[in-house]
């Protein structure tokens, strides 16, 4: 996967390590995470958790604004396996396939570049069917993380 992919003027996919992000990209990522998780989902939690520095950041920008984001967390940080987290699409861009595209890009990167096949995530309950489309299986009972219902899910073999 190319690390920067221009689709058309003003529309770009980026994949960067934390120390490769410029200050404007970092600000925009933190802004959009706050918008979706804190403001929209009304979830007060500690977003800055020291995992960003040990992650790849995949995001899609439209005219300088992040509209899709996720982070790929190194093995041994959240779980023994690679993890994907902070997956979001801004409200104005939902139901357009952007999240599916981003997940596919992240899975291909994990398999082809990081040479990993197993991924463990903490998924919000309402997103279980979405992650199952990629082969993730629920591996825990329901638990609450930041007052939202979650399940741990595991993908044993990336198939993209």
HELIX and SHEET records of a PDB file:
HELIX    1   1 UNK A   18  UNK A   20  5                                   3    
HELIX    2   2 UNK A   23  UNK A   33  1                                  11    
HELIX    3   3 UNK A   34  UNK A   40  3                                   7    
HELIX    4   4 UNK A   52  UNK A   54  5                                   3    
HELIX    5   5 UNK A   91  UNK A   93  5                                   3    
HELIX    6   6 UNK A   98  UNK A  112  1                                  15    
HELIX    7   7 UNK A  125  UNK A  127  5                                   3    
HELIX    8   8 UNK A  128  UNK A  132  1                                   5    
SHEET    1   A 5 UNK A   4  UNK A   8  0                                        
SHEET    2   A 5 UNK A  11  UNK A  17 -1                                        
SHEET    3   A 5 UNK A  55  UNK A  62 -1                                        
SHEET    4   A 5 UNK A  65  UNK A  73 -1                                        
SHEET    5   A 5 UNK A  83  UNK A  89 -1                                        
SHEET    1   B 3 UNK A 119  UNK A 124  0                                        
SHEET    2   B 3 UNK A 148  UNK A 155 -1                                        
SHEET    3   B 3 UNK A 137  UNK A 138 -1                                        
SHEET    1   C 3 UNK A 119  UNK A 124  0                                        
SHEET    2   C 3 UNK A 148  UNK A 155 -1                                        
SHEET    3   C 3 UNK A 143  UNK A 145 -1                                        
END                                                                             
